[in-house]
Amino acid sequence: TFCDPYDIFYRGGALALGVGVSWSLLAGVLMALAWHPGDEQEKAQLLGQVIQAMDGMARGQTFDHLPLNDLPLIGREGFAGFFADIVAHPTFDDYWRRVHCPHEALTVPALHVGGWYDIFIGSTLRDFNAIQDAGNAHQKVMIGPWVHGSYDADIGDVDFGLQASGMVVVPDEIHLRWFDYWLKGTENGFAEEAPVRIFVMGENRWRSENEWPLARTQFVPYYLHSGGAANTLSGDGVLAPQAPSEEPVDSFLYDPRNPVPTRGGGLCCWRAALPPGAFDQRELEARPDVLVYSTPPLEQAVEVTGPVEVHLWASTSAPDTDFTAKLVDVSPCGYARSLNDGIVRARYRNSTGSAEPIRPGDVYEYTIDLEATSNV
């Protein structure tokens, strides 16, 4: 799933609360409960607390608990304190290094399967490349439009067609062909196939490639423009390949008591609380604390396949904050489909290995990794 767990629980140095809490409850508490030596009455009581906490995720109650390291069941005094350890290590320190697997140590053939809306998409592609770069050429990667742990064609509220469905793709057959080749020596042509197989959204078709990123990729910078009022989708924010001249700043007021919620994307691991996938972003884009920069309607099809990142120059009145960015495909009817997103915590703008405090009011460059997509 990943070689670097830090990058899952701290994207851009910002705590990934959803996956941290849900995974700790599911994989931590439920697994520990199965092996718990207590009597049945005690187990039943603990299970009731788990149910309450997991149902509470969908209703917002669990995520609202402060301080985080005192969350029931998974906090410092909890039944399985895995999450408290995560909260206690916000930088990439020795705690994370000892569970980081070096790519050069992975010498077995590997078939990496991921999805453009999978929370682990960045790790899947990074590991695929890094293991190859370390000298292990027996790697293949397959990326569908999927979310984590599913081969369904309907992702969020978008149907990518039967070509994206496990009914057609038949992942089990692909896995069996892989194992037949490597474990049984069956000459089934798997080794001759292209190492990269991607689903191109928008066109909704599969395509074989020889590398990632694609060798023919043209990395194109797009710039943020406005007259100083890019707030909401009705603002004057423009996204264009021309570099800006002198333009006024855009600003917004952030209230941590009413944060912009996450809607879709690569989320894990409890769909009732954290529904992953492609969703319409217009409701969020109507908020004044969201800046929107859009191109004019495209005159011809444009394919975006590869890694995406945002370079943002910003200042804040706060001693620390998070900046987020999202790439969205707007259809002629106005439907705003999310493609990918990212986040950076100000103090970790240069490195997640050490915190570098900012000075309120000063301008800094922030690089926000949106990971990757393939979309027309």
Secondary structure, DSSP 8 states (H G I E B T S, - for coil): --S-THHHHEETTEE-HHHHHHHIIIIIIHHHHHT--S-HHHHHHHHHHHHHHHHHHHTTTTTT-SSGGG-TTTSTTSSSTHHHHHHH--SS-HHHHTT---GGG--S-EEEEEETT-TTHHHHHHHHHHHHHTT---EEEEEES--TT---SEEBTEE--GGGSHHHH-HHHHHHHHHIIIII----STTTS-SEEEEEBTTTEEEEESSSS-TT------EEE-SS--BSTTS--EEESS---S---------TTS-----SBS--S-TTTS--BB-B-HHHHTSTT-B--B----SS---EEEEEEEEEEE--SSSS-EEEEEEEEE-TT--EEEEEEEEEEGGGSS-SSS-----TT--EEEEEEEEEEEE-
